[in-house]
Amino acid sequence: MRAAVLSLALLAASAIASAQSASVDRGTARLRSADTDGNGRISRAEAQARLPKLVPDFDAIDADRDGSLSPAELRARSSARSRRGGGADGFAAHFERADTDGNGMLSRAEIGRSLPRLRAKFDAIDADRNAELTRAELRAYFDRHRAARARR
């Protein structure tokens, strides 16, 4: 039961930790491997060694201040980040950084430079086949991706 709860929490946390279209399976495996003592919690040392992206927010995530992150704390972080639009930077900030020519769309070259994990998915995301991705196309793609994950 504890392993099942941890798996669910790690799955949710992996979607946040690797929000830029990383494989959920790969992220879950990374979080499981971070729990080196197998106690179902991520200690500060484990986070520093294996999940450095969690370290800056560790104290904020550690709601009960016990020095480790429980599955419930990771789920709460995941829920909060989802409501904010994907973390402190959010979707809009990622899009703005990637849009280096400022035209409001992302070319294949901009995706390749700024969001390389999406490069292979470019054609699947480009709904109107105009060789540029709009915010709406990216949001639609991510919504479809989330819905498909939820059905599994």
DSSP file (Angstrom, degrees, kcal/mol; ACC not computed):
  #  RESIDUE AA STRUCTURE BP1 BP2  ACC     N-H-->O    O-->H-N    N-H-->O    O-->H-N    TCO  KAPPA ALPHA  PHI   PSI    X-CA   Y-CA   Z-CA
    1    1 A M     >        0   0    0      0, 0.0     4,-2.4     0, 0.0     5,-0.2   0.000 360.0 360.0 360.0 -46.6    0.0    0.0    0.0
    2    2 A R  H  >  +     0   0    0      1,-0.2     4,-2.5     2,-0.2     5,-0.2   0.887 360.0  51.2 -60.8 -39.2    2.8    2.4    1.0
    3    3 A A  H  > S+     0   0    0      2,-0.2     4,-2.5     1,-0.2    -1,-0.2   0.878 108.8  51.2 -65.7 -37.2    4.6    1.6   -2.3
    4    4 A A  H  > S+     0   0    0      2,-0.2     4,-2.1     1,-0.2    -2,-0.2   0.916 111.3  47.1 -66.4 -42.3    1.4    2.3   -4.3
    5    5 A V  H  X S+     0   0    0     -4,-2.4     4,-2.4     2,-0.2    -2,-0.2   0.921 113.4  48.7 -64.8 -43.7    0.9    5.7   -2.5
    6    6 A L  H  X S+     0   0    0     -4,-2.5     4,-3.1     1,-0.2     5,-0.2   0.904 109.1  53.4 -62.5 -41.2    4.5    6.6   -3.1
    7    7 A S  H  X S+     0   0    0     -4,-2.5     4,-2.2     1,-0.2    -1,-0.2   0.918 110.1  47.2 -60.0 -43.7    4.2    5.6   -6.8
    8    8 A L  H  X S+     0   0    0     -4,-2.1     4,-2.1     2,-0.2    -2,-0.2   0.920 114.6  46.2 -64.8 -43.3    1.2    7.9   -7.3
    9    9 A A  H  X S+     0   0    0     -4,-2.4     4,-2.8     1,-0.2    -2,-0.2   0.913 113.1  49.3 -65.4 -42.2    3.0   10.8   -5.5
   10   10 A L  H  X S+     0   0    0     -4,-3.1     4,-2.5     2,-0.2    -1,-0.2   0.870 108.4  54.0 -66.2 -35.4    6.2   10.2   -7.5
   11   11 A L  H  X S+     0   0    0     -4,-2.2     4,-1.4    -5,-0.2    -1,-0.2   0.932 111.7  44.7 -61.7 -46.0    4.2   10.1  -10.7
   12   12 A A  H  X S+     0   0    0     -4,-2.1     4,-1.1     1,-0.2    -2,-0.2   0.921 114.9  48.1 -65.0 -44.1    2.6   13.5   -9.9
   13   13 A A  H  X S+     0   0    0     -4,-2.8     4,-3.2     1,-0.2     3,-0.2   0.861 106.6  57.3 -66.1 -34.8    5.9   15.0   -8.8
   14   14 A S  H  X S+     0   0    0     -4,-2.5     4,-2.1     1,-0.2    -1,-0.2   0.866 100.7  57.1 -66.0 -33.8    7.7   13.7  -11.9
   15   15 A A  H  < S+     0   0    0     -4,-1.4    -1,-0.2     2,-0.2    -2,-0.2   0.864 114.1  40.1 -63.3 -34.3    5.2   15.5  -14.2
   16   16 A I  H >< S+     0   0    0     -4,-1.1     3,-1.4    -3,-0.2    -2,-0.2   0.931 113.7  51.3 -77.9 -49.0    6.2   18.7  -12.4
   17   17 A A  H 3< S+     0   0    0     -4,-3.2    -2,-0.2     1,-0.3    -3,-0.2   0.805 125.0  28.7 -61.2 -29.0    9.9   18.0  -12.1
   18   18 A S  T 3X S+     0   0    0     -4,-2.1     4,-1.9    -5,-0.2    -1,-0.3  -0.291  76.0 148.2-125.1  48.9   10.1   17.3  -15.8
   19   19 A A  T <4  +     0   0    0     -3,-1.4     2,-2.3     1,-0.2    -1,-0.1   0.664  49.7  88.7 -61.7 -19.5    7.3   19.4  -17.1
   20   20 A Q  T  4 S-     0   0    0      1,-0.2    -1,-0.2    -3,-0.1    97,-0.1  -0.284 124.1 -75.5 -80.5  56.0    9.0   20.0  -20.4
   21   21 A S  T  4 S+     0   0    0     -2,-2.3    -2,-0.2     1,-0.2    -1,-0.2   0.708  80.0 161.8  63.6  26.7    7.4   16.9  -22.0
   22   22 A A     <  -     0   0    0     -4,-1.9     2,-0.2    -7,-0.2    -1,-0.2  -0.404  51.5 -89.2 -71.8 155.1    9.7   14.4  -20.2
   23   23 A S     >  -     0   0    0      1,-0.2     4,-2.3    -2,-0.1     5,-0.2  -0.460  27.4-143.8 -65.2 129.3    8.5   10.9  -20.1
   24   24 A V  H  > S+     0   0    0      1,-0.2     4,-2.7    -2,-0.2     5,-0.2   0.894 101.8  53.5 -61.7 -39.8    6.4   10.2  -17.0
   25   25 A D  H  > S+     0   0    0      1,-0.2     4,-2.3     2,-0.2    -1,-0.2   0.922 109.3  47.6 -61.9 -43.5    7.9    6.8  -16.7
   26   26 A R  H  > S+     0   0    0      1,-0.2     4,-1.9     2,-0.2    -1,-0.2   0.900 113.5  48.4 -64.1 -41.2   11.5    8.1  -16.8
   27   27 A G  H  X S+     0   0    0     -4,-2.3     4,-2.3     2,-0.2    -2,-0.2   0.896 110.4  50.6 -66.7 -41.1   10.6   10.8  -14.2
   28   28 A T  H  X S+     0   0    0     -4,-2.7     4,-2.7     1,-0.2     5,-0.2   0.919 110.4  49.7 -62.9 -43.6    9.0    8.3  -11.9
   29   29 A A  H  X S+     0   0    0     -4,-2.3     4,-2.5    -5,-0.2    -1,-0.2   0.888 109.4  52.5 -62.0 -38.6   12.0    6.0  -12.1
   30   30 A R  H  X S+     0   0    0     -4,-1.9     4,-1.2     2,-0.2    -2,-0.2   0.915 111.2  46.4 -64.7 -42.5   14.3    9.0  -11.3
   31   31 A L  H  X S+     0   0    0     -4,-2.3     4,-1.0     2,-0.2     3,-0.2   0.914 112.5  49.9 -67.2 -41.5   12.2    9.8   -8.2
   32   32 A R  H >< S+     0   0    0     -4,-2.7     3,-0.7     1,-0.2    -2,-0.2   0.912 109.8  51.3 -61.5 -40.6   12.2    6.2   -7.1
   33   33 A S  H 3< S+     0   0    0     -4,-2.5    -1,-0.2     1,-0.2    -2,-0.2   0.770 102.0  61.9 -69.5 -22.6   15.9    6.0   -7.5
   34   34 A A  H 3< S+     0   0    0     -4,-1.2     2,-2.4    -3,-0.2    -1,-0.2   0.802  85.6  77.1 -70.4 -28.1   16.3    9.2   -5.4
   35   35 A D    X<  +     0   0    0     -4,-1.0     3,-1.4    -3,-0.7    -1,-0.2  -0.476  62.6 165.9 -79.8  70.7   14.7    7.3   -2.4
   36   36 A T  T 3   +     0   0    0     -2,-2.4    -1,-0.2     1,-0.3    -2,-0.1   0.759  69.9  49.6 -67.0 -26.5   18.0    5.5   -1.8
   37   37 A D  T 3  S-     0   0    0      4,-0.2    -1,-0.3    -3,-0.2    -2,-0.1   0.519 102.9-131.2 -90.9  -2.6   17.1    4.3    1.7
   38   38 A G    <   +     0   0    0     -3,-1.4    -2,-0.1    -6,-0.2    -3,-0.1   0.712  65.8 130.5  68.3  22.1   13.7    2.9    0.4
   39   39 A N  S    S-     0   0    0      2,-0.3    -1,-0.1     1,-0.0     3,-0.1   0.434  78.3-111.0 -89.7   3.0   11.7    4.5    3.2
   40   40 A G  S    S+     0   0    0      1,-0.3     2,-0.3    -5,-0.2    -5,-0.0   0.569  88.8  91.3  82.9   8.1    9.1    6.1    0.9
   41   41 A R  S    S-     0   0    0     29,-0.1     2,-0.7    30,-0.1    -2,-0.3  -0.939  72.8-126.7-133.8 155.0   10.3    9.6    1.5
   42   42 A I  E     -A   69   0A   0     27,-2.1    27,-2.8    -2,-0.3    -7,-0.1  -0.909  26.5-155.4-105.2 114.3   12.9   11.9   -0.1
   43   43 A S  E  >  -A   68   0A   0     -2,-0.7     4,-2.6    25,-0.2    25,-0.2  -0.350  30.6-107.3 -79.5 166.6   15.4   13.4    2.4
   44   44 A R  H  > S+     0   0    0     23,-1.2     4,-2.8     1,-0.2     5,-0.2   0.913 122.7  50.9 -59.3 -42.6   17.2   16.6    1.8
   45   45 A A  H  > S+     0   0    0      2,-0.2     4,-2.3     1,-0.2    -1,-0.2   0.910 110.2  48.9 -62.9 -42.1   20.4   14.6    1.1
   46   46 A E  H  >>S+     0   0    0      2,-0.2     4,-2.7     1,-0.2     5,-0.6   0.911 112.4  48.7 -63.8 -41.3   18.6   12.4   -1.4
   47   47 A A  H  X5S+     0   0    0     -4,-2.6     4,-2.0     3,-0.2     8,-0.2   0.925 111.9  48.8 -63.7 -44.2   17.2   15.5   -3.1
   48   48 A Q  H  <5S+     0   0    0     -4,-2.8    -2,-0.2     1,-0.2    -1,-0.2   0.896 117.7  41.2 -62.4 -39.6   20.6   17.2   -3.2
   49   49 A A  H  <5S+     0   0    0     -4,-2.3    -2,-0.2    -5,-0.2    -1,-0.2   0.877 135.9  10.9 -76.4 -38.1   22.2   14.0   -4.6
   50   50 A R  H  <5S+     0   0    0     -4,-2.7    -3,-0.2    -5,-0.2    -2,-0.2   0.668 130.5  37.3-119.5 -22.0   19.5   13.0   -7.1
   51   51 A L    >X< +     0   0    0     -4,-2.0     3,-2.1    -5,-0.6     4,-0.7  -0.499  55.9 164.2-133.8  63.9   16.9   15.7   -7.6
   52   52 A P  T 34 S+     0   0    0      0, 0.0     3,-0.4     0, 0.0    -1,-0.1   0.734  72.0  67.4 -60.0 -22.1   18.6   19.1   -7.5
   53   53 A K  T 34 S+     0   0    0      1,-0.2     4,-0.3     2,-0.2    -5,-0.1   0.763  99.6  51.7 -68.8 -22.3   15.6   20.9   -9.0
   54   54 A L  T X4 S+     0   0    0     -3,-2.1     3,-0.9    -7,-0.2     4,-0.5   0.739  90.3  81.1 -80.4 -23.7   13.7   20.1   -5.8
   55   55 A V  G >< S+     0   0    0     -4,-0.7     3,-1.5    -3,-0.4     4,-0.4   0.871  85.6  53.5 -57.7 -46.2   16.4   21.6   -3.5
   56   56 A P  G 3  S+     0   0    0      0, 0.0    -1,-0.3     0, 0.0     4,-0.2   0.828 119.6  36.0 -60.8 -28.2   15.5   25.3   -3.8
   57   57 A D  G <> S+     0   0    0     -3,-0.9     4,-2.4    -4,-0.3     5,-0.3   0.314  86.1 109.5-102.1   6.7   11.9   24.5   -2.8
   58   58 A F  H <> S+     0   0    0     -3,-1.5     4,-2.4    -4,-0.5    -1,-0.1   0.905  79.3  45.3 -54.2 -51.1   12.6   21.8   -0.3
   59   59 A D  H  4 S+     0   0    0     -4,-0.4    -1,-0.2     1,-0.2     6,-0.2   0.866 113.7  50.1 -64.2 -35.9   11.7   23.7    2.8
   60   60 A A  H  4 S+     0   0    0     -3,-0.2    -1,-0.2     1,-0.2    -2,-0.2   0.865 113.5  45.6 -69.2 -35.2    8.5   25.0    1.3
   61   61 A I  H  < S+     0   0    0     -4,-2.4     2,-2.3     1,-0.2    -2,-0.2   0.854  94.8  80.1 -73.9 -35.4    7.5   21.5    0.2
   62   62 A D    ><  +     0   0    0     -4,-2.4     3,-1.5    -5,-0.3    -1,-0.2  -0.458  59.1 170.7 -75.6  74.9    8.3   20.0    3.6
   63   63 A A  T 3  S+     0   0    0     -2,-2.3    -1,-0.2     1,-0.3     6,-0.1   0.819  74.2  46.2 -60.8 -36.2    5.1   21.1    5.2
   64   64 A D  T 3  S-     0   0    0      4,-0.2    -1,-0.3    -3,-0.2    -2,-0.1   0.429 102.7-131.8 -91.0   3.0    5.6   19.1    8.5
   65   65 A R    <   +     0   0    0     -3,-1.5    -2,-0.1    -6,-0.2     4,-0.1   0.829  63.7 133.8  55.0  38.7    9.2   20.3    8.8
   66   66 A D  S    S-     0   0    0      2,-0.4    -1,-0.1     0, 0.0     3,-0.1   0.397  77.2-108.0 -98.4   3.7   10.5   16.8    9.4
   67   67 A G  S    S+     0   0    0      1,-0.2   -23,-1.2    -5,-0.1     2,-0.3   0.562  90.8  78.4  85.3   7.6   13.4   17.1    7.0
   68   68 A S  E    S-A   43   0A   0    -25,-0.2     2,-0.6   -24,-0.1    -2,-0.4  -0.978  76.3-118.6-145.3 159.3   11.9   14.8    4.3
   69   69 A L  E     -A   42   0A   0    -27,-2.8   -27,-2.1    -2,-0.3    -7,-0.1  -0.874  27.9-157.6-103.7 120.4    9.3   14.9    1.6
   70   70 A S     >  -     0   0    0     -2,-0.6     4,-2.3   -29,-0.2     5,-0.2  -0.433  33.3-105.6 -87.1 165.2    6.4   12.6    1.9
   71   71 A P  H  > S+     0   0    0      0, 0.0     4,-2.4     0, 0.0     5,-0.2   0.892 123.0  53.2 -56.2 -39.4    4.2   11.4   -0.9
   72   72 A A  H  > S+     0   0    0      2,-0.2     4,-2.4     1,-0.2     5,-0.2   0.897 108.4  49.2 -64.5 -39.9    1.4   13.7    0.4
   73   73 A E  H  > S+     0   0    0      2,-0.2     4,-2.1     1,-0.2    -1,-0.2   0.891 111.5  48.9 -67.0 -38.6    3.8   16.7    0.4
   74   74 A L  H  X S+     0   0    0     -4,-2.3     4,-2.3     2,-0.2    -2,-0.2   0.889 111.3  50.1 -67.4 -38.4    4.9   15.9   -3.2
   75   75 A R  H  X S+     0   0    0     -4,-2.4     4,-2.7     2,-0.2    -2,-0.2   0.913 109.4  51.4 -63.9 -42.1    1.3   15.6   -4.3
   76   76 A A  H  X S+     0   0    0     -4,-2.4     4,-2.4     1,-0.2    -2,-0.2   0.902 110.3  48.9 -62.7 -40.9    0.5   19.0   -2.7
   77   77 A R  H  X S+     0   0    0     -4,-2.1     4,-2.6     2,-0.2     5,-0.2   0.921 111.0  50.5 -63.1 -43.4    3.4   20.6   -4.5
   78   78 A S  H  X S+     0   0    0     -4,-2.3     4,-2.1     1,-0.2    -2,-0.2   0.923 111.5  47.4 -60.8 -45.6    2.2   19.0   -7.8
   79   79 A S  H  X S+     0   0    0     -4,-2.7     4,-2.1     2,-0.2    -1,-0.2   0.917 112.7  48.7 -63.2 -44.4   -1.4   20.3   -7.2
   80   80 A A  H  X S+     0   0    0     -4,-2.4     4,-1.5     1,-0.2    -2,-0.2   0.913 112.5  47.6 -63.8 -43.2   -0.2   23.8   -6.4
   81   81 A R  H  X>S+     0   0    0     -4,-2.6     5,-3.0     1,-0.2     6,-1.1   0.869 109.9  53.6 -67.6 -35.8    2.1   24.0   -9.4
   82   82 A S  H ><5S+     0   0    0     -4,-2.1     3,-1.0    -5,-0.2    -1,-0.2   0.912 107.5  50.5 -64.4 -42.0   -0.6   22.8  -11.7
   83   83 A R  H 3<5S+     0   0    0     -4,-2.1    -1,-0.2     1,-0.3    -2,-0.2   0.839 109.3  51.9 -64.8 -32.1   -3.0   25.4  -10.5
   84   84 A R  H 3<5S-     0   0    0     -4,-1.5    -1,-0.3    -5,-0.2    -2,-0.2   0.534 126.5 -98.6 -82.5  -5.4   -0.4   28.1  -11.1
   85   85 A G  T <<5S-     0   0    0     -3,-1.0     6,-1.5    -4,-0.5    -3,-0.2   0.762  83.4 -34.8  95.6  27.2    0.2   26.9  -14.7
   86   86 A G  S   <S-     0   0    0     -5,-3.0     4,-0.4     4,-0.2     3,-0.2   0.758 108.9 -51.9 103.2  27.7    3.3   24.7  -14.3
   87   87 A G  S    S-     0   0    0     -6,-1.1     4,-0.1     1,-0.2    -9,-0.0  -0.469  86.6 -40.5 108.3-176.7    5.5   26.3  -11.7
   88   88 A A  S    S+     0   0    0      1,-0.2    -1,-0.2    -2,-0.2     5,-0.0   0.875 138.7  37.5 -58.2 -41.4    7.1   29.6  -10.8
   89   89 A D  S  > S-     0   0    0     -3,-0.2     4,-0.9     3,-0.0    -1,-0.2   0.885  97.8-169.5 -79.0 -38.7    7.9   30.3  -14.4
   90   90 A G  H  >  -     0   0    0     -4,-0.4     4,-1.8     2,-0.2    -4,-0.2   0.131  40.6 -65.0  71.1 170.9    4.8   28.8  -15.9
   91   91 A F  H  > S+     0   0    0     -6,-1.5     4,-2.6     1,-0.2     5,-0.2   0.904 130.1  54.5 -59.5 -46.6    3.9   28.1  -19.5
   92   92 A A  H  > S+     0   0    0      1,-0.2     4,-2.7     2,-0.2    -1,-0.2   0.891 107.7  49.6 -60.3 -41.6    3.9   31.7  -20.6
   93   93 A A  H  X S+     0   0    0     -4,-0.9     4,-2.3     2,-0.2    -1,-0.2   0.906 111.3  48.8 -66.0 -41.0    7.4   32.4  -19.4
   94   94 A H  H  X S+     0   0    0     -4,-1.8     4,-2.1     2,-0.2    -2,-0.2   0.919 112.6  48.9 -62.8 -42.8    8.7   29.3  -21.1
   95   95 A F  H  X S+     0   0    0     -4,-2.6     4,-2.1     2,-0.2    -2,-0.2   0.935 110.7  50.1 -62.8 -46.3    7.0   30.3  -24.3
   96   96 A E  H  < S+     0   0    0     -4,-2.7    -2,-0.2     1,-0.2    -1,-0.2   0.909 110.8  49.0 -60.6 -43.4    8.4   33.9  -24.1
   97   97 A R  H  < S+     0   0    0     -4,-2.3    -1,-0.2     1,-0.2    -2,-0.2   0.890 113.2  47.2 -63.6 -38.3   11.9   32.6  -23.6
   98   98 A A  H  < S+     0   0    0     -4,-2.1     2,-2.1     1,-0.2    -1,-0.2   0.813  94.0  79.2 -73.5 -29.7   11.7   30.2  -26.5
   99   99 A D    ><  +     0   0    0     -4,-2.1     3,-1.2     1,-0.2    -1,-0.2  -0.493  57.1 165.4 -80.5  74.1   10.2   32.9  -28.8
  100  100 A T  T 3  S+     0   0    0     -2,-2.1    -1,-0.2     1,-0.3    -2,-0.1   0.743  72.1  49.0 -69.3 -24.5   13.5   34.5  -29.6
  101  101 A D  T 3  S-     0   0    0      4,-0.2    -1,-0.3    -3,-0.2    -2,-0.1   0.503 103.6-131.3 -92.9  -2.5   12.2   36.5  -32.6
  102  102 A G    <   +     0   0    0     -3,-1.2    -2,-0.1    -6,-0.2     4,-0.1   0.696  66.1 129.6  68.4  21.7    9.2   37.8  -30.6
  103  103 A N  S    S-     0   0    0      2,-0.3    -1,-0.1     1,-0.0     3,-0.1   0.428  78.4-111.8 -90.0   2.9    6.6   36.9  -33.3
  104  104 A G  S    S+     0   0    0      1,-0.2    31,-0.5    -5,-0.1     2,-0.3   0.535  90.4  82.7  82.1   5.1    4.3   35.1  -30.9
  105  105 A M  S    S-     0   0    0     29,-0.1     2,-0.6    30,-0.1    -2,-0.3  -0.946  73.5-126.0-137.1 158.2    5.0   31.7  -32.5
  106  106 A L  E     -B  133   0B   0     27,-2.6    27,-2.8    -2,-0.3    -7,-0.1  -0.924  20.0-153.0-111.5 123.2    7.8   29.1  -32.2
  107  107 A S  E  >  -B  132   0B   0     -2,-0.6     4,-2.4    25,-0.2     5,-0.2  -0.346  34.8-102.7 -81.0 169.7    9.6   27.9  -35.2
  108  108 A R  H  > S+     0   0    0     23,-0.6     4,-2.6     1,-0.2     5,-0.1   0.888 124.8  52.1 -58.7 -40.0   11.3   24.5  -35.5
  109  109 A A  H  > S+     0   0    0      2,-0.2     4,-2.2     1,-0.2    -1,-0.2   0.913 108.9  48.9 -65.0 -43.0   14.6   26.2  -34.9
  110  110 A E  H  >>S+     0   0    0      2,-0.2     4,-2.8     1,-0.2     5,-0.5   0.910 112.4  48.7 -64.0 -41.5   13.4   28.0  -31.7
  111  111 A I  H  X5S+     0   0    0     -4,-2.4     4,-2.2     1,-0.2     7,-0.3   0.934 110.5  51.6 -61.1 -45.8   11.9   24.7  -30.4
  112  112 A G  H  <5S+     0   0    0     -4,-2.6    -2,-0.2    -5,-0.2    -1,-0.2   0.875 117.0  38.8 -60.2 -38.8   15.2   22.9  -31.1
  113  113 A R  H  <5S+     0   0    0     -4,-2.2    -2,-0.2    -5,-0.1    -1,-0.2   0.913 131.2  23.0 -77.4 -44.3   17.3   25.6  -29.3
  114  114 A S  H  <5S+     0   0    0     -4,-2.8    -3,-0.2    -5,-0.2    -2,-0.2   0.784 134.5  25.0-100.0 -30.8   15.0   26.3  -26.3
  115  115 A L    ><< +     0   0    0     -4,-2.2     3,-2.3    -5,-0.5     4,-0.5  -0.505  65.2 167.2-133.5  64.2   12.7   23.3  -25.9
  116  116 A P  G >  S+     0   0    0      0, 0.0     3,-0.9     0, 0.0     4,-0.5   0.731  70.9  65.5 -59.5 -25.0   14.7   20.3  -27.4
  117  117 A R  G 3  S+     0   0    0      1,-0.2     3,-0.2     2,-0.1     4,-0.2   0.735 101.7  51.3 -69.6 -19.1   12.4   17.7  -25.9
  118  118 A L  G X> S+     0   0    0     -3,-2.3     3,-0.9    -7,-0.3     4,-0.6   0.573  84.5  90.4 -90.4  -9.8    9.6   19.0  -28.1
  119  119 A R  G X4 S+     0   0    0     -3,-0.9     3,-1.2    -4,-0.5     4,-0.3   0.904  88.2  46.5 -54.0 -47.2   11.6   18.8  -31.3
  120  120 A A  G 34 S+     0   0    0     -4,-0.5    -1,-0.3     1,-0.2     3,-0.2   0.712 114.3  49.2 -69.9 -19.5   10.6   15.3  -32.1
  121  121 A K  G <> S+     0   0    0     -3,-0.9     4,-1.9    -4,-0.2     3,-0.5   0.411  78.9 106.4 -97.7   0.9    6.9   16.1  -31.4
  122  122 A F  H <X S+     0   0    0     -3,-1.2     4,-2.3    -4,-0.6     3,-0.3   0.883  79.5  47.0 -50.5 -51.1    6.9   19.3  -33.5
  123  123 A D  H  4 S+     0   0    0     -4,-0.3    -1,-0.3     1,-0.2     6,-0.2   0.850 111.3  51.8 -64.1 -34.5    4.8   17.9  -36.3
  124  124 A A  H  4 S+     0   0    0     -3,-0.5    -1,-0.2     1,-0.2    -2,-0.2   0.824 114.1  44.0 -69.8 -30.5    2.3   16.3  -33.9
  125  125 A I  H  < S+     0   0    0     -4,-1.9     2,-2.0    -3,-0.3    -2,-0.2   0.828  91.9  85.5 -81.9 -33.8    1.8   19.7  -32.2
  126  126 A D    ><  +     0   0    0     -4,-2.3     3,-1.2    -5,-0.2    -1,-0.1  -0.469  55.4 174.3 -74.9  81.7    1.6   21.8  -35.4
  127  127 A A  T 3  S+     0   0    0     -2,-2.0    -1,-0.2     1,-0.3     6,-0.1   0.838  76.7  42.4 -62.2 -37.7   -2.1   21.3  -36.0
  128  128 A D  T 3  S-     0   0    0      4,-0.2    -1,-0.3    -3,-0.2    -2,-0.1   0.410 102.3-131.0 -93.5   3.9   -2.4   23.8  -38.9
  129  129 A R    <   +     0   0    0     -3,-1.2    -2,-0.1    -6,-0.2     4,-0.1   0.828  65.1 132.5  54.4  38.6    0.9   22.5  -40.5
  130  130 A N  S    S-     0   0    0      2,-0.4    -1,-0.1     0, 0.0     3,-0.1   0.270  76.9-112.3-101.1  11.3    2.3   26.0  -41.0
  131  131 A A  S    S+     0   0    0      1,-0.2   -23,-0.6    -5,-0.1     2,-0.3   0.685  89.9  90.7  66.8  21.5    5.7   25.1  -39.5
  132  132 A E  E     -B  107   0B   0    -25,-0.2     2,-0.5   -24,-0.1    -2,-0.4  -0.994  68.0-136.9-143.1 143.7    5.2   27.3  -36.4
  133  133 A L  E     -B  106   0B   0    -27,-2.8   -27,-2.6    -2,-0.3     2,-0.2  -0.867  15.8-158.6-104.6 129.4    3.7   26.5  -33.1
  134  134 A T     >  -     0   0    0     -2,-0.5     4,-2.2   -29,-0.2     5,-0.2  -0.535  33.8-107.8 -94.1 167.3    1.3   28.9  -31.4
  135  135 A R  H  > S+     0   0    0    -31,-0.5     4,-3.0     1,-0.2     5,-0.2   0.916 121.8  54.0 -58.3 -42.3    0.5   29.0  -27.7
  136  136 A A  H  > S+     0   0    0      1,-0.2     4,-2.6     2,-0.2    -1,-0.2   0.896 107.5  49.3 -61.8 -40.9   -2.9   27.5  -28.5
  137  137 A E  H  > S+     0   0    0      2,-0.2     4,-2.3     1,-0.2    -1,-0.2   0.917 113.4  46.6 -65.3 -41.9   -1.4   24.5  -30.4
  138  138 A L  H  X S+     0   0    0     -4,-2.2     4,-2.8     2,-0.2     5,-0.2   0.931 113.0  48.5 -65.6 -44.8    1.0   23.9  -27.5
  139  139 A R  H  X S+     0   0    0     -4,-3.0     4,-2.7     1,-0.2    -2,-0.2   0.920 111.6  50.1 -61.0 -42.9   -1.7   24.1  -24.9
  140  140 A A  H  X S+     0   0    0     -4,-2.6     4,-2.4    -5,-0.2    -1,-0.2   0.912 111.5  48.9 -61.3 -42.5   -3.9   21.7  -26.9
  141  141 A Y  H  X S+     0   0    0     -4,-2.3     4,-2.6     2,-0.2    -2,-0.2   0.944 113.1  46.0 -61.8 -48.4   -1.1   19.3  -27.2
  142  142 A F  H  X S+     0   0    0     -4,-2.8     4,-2.7     1,-0.2    -2,-0.2   0.878 111.7  52.4 -64.7 -36.9   -0.3   19.4  -23.5
  143  143 A D  H  X S+     0   0    0     -4,-2.7     4,-2.5    -5,-0.2    -1,-0.2   0.924 111.2  46.5 -62.7 -44.5   -4.0   19.0  -22.7
  144  144 A R  H  X S+     0   0    0     -4,-2.4     4,-2.5     2,-0.2    -2,-0.2   0.918 112.9  50.5 -62.2 -42.6   -4.3   15.9  -24.9
  145  145 A H  H  X S+     0   0    0     -4,-2.6     4,-2.1     2,-0.2    -2,-0.2   0.920 111.8  46.7 -62.4 -45.6   -1.1   14.5  -23.3
  146  146 A R  H  X S+     0   0    0     -4,-2.7     4,-2.4     2,-0.2    -1,-0.2   0.911 112.0  51.0 -63.2 -42.8   -2.4   15.1  -19.8
  147  147 A A  H  X S+     0   0    0     -4,-2.5     4,-1.4     1,-0.2    -2,-0.2   0.908 109.8  49.8 -62.8 -41.6   -5.8   13.5  -20.7
  148  148 A A  H  X S+     0   0    0     -4,-2.5     4,-0.7     1,-0.2    -1,-0.2   0.899 111.1  49.2 -63.5 -40.7   -4.1   10.5  -22.2
  149  149 A R  H >< S+     0   0    0     -4,-2.1     3,-0.9     1,-0.2    -2,-0.2   0.890 107.9  54.7 -63.7 -39.9   -2.0   10.1  -19.0
  150  150 A A  H 3< S+     0   0    0     -4,-2.4    -1,-0.2     1,-0.2    -2,-0.2   0.814 103.4  56.0 -65.8 -30.2   -5.1   10.4  -16.8
  151  151 A R  H 3<        0   0    0     -4,-1.4    -1,-0.2     1,-0.2    -2,-0.2   0.693 360.0 360.0 -75.6 -18.2   -6.8    7.5  -18.7
  152  152 A R    <<        0   0    0     -3,-0.9    -1,-0.2    -4,-0.7    -2,-0.2   0.482 360.0 360.0 -74.4 360.0   -3.9    5.2  -18.0
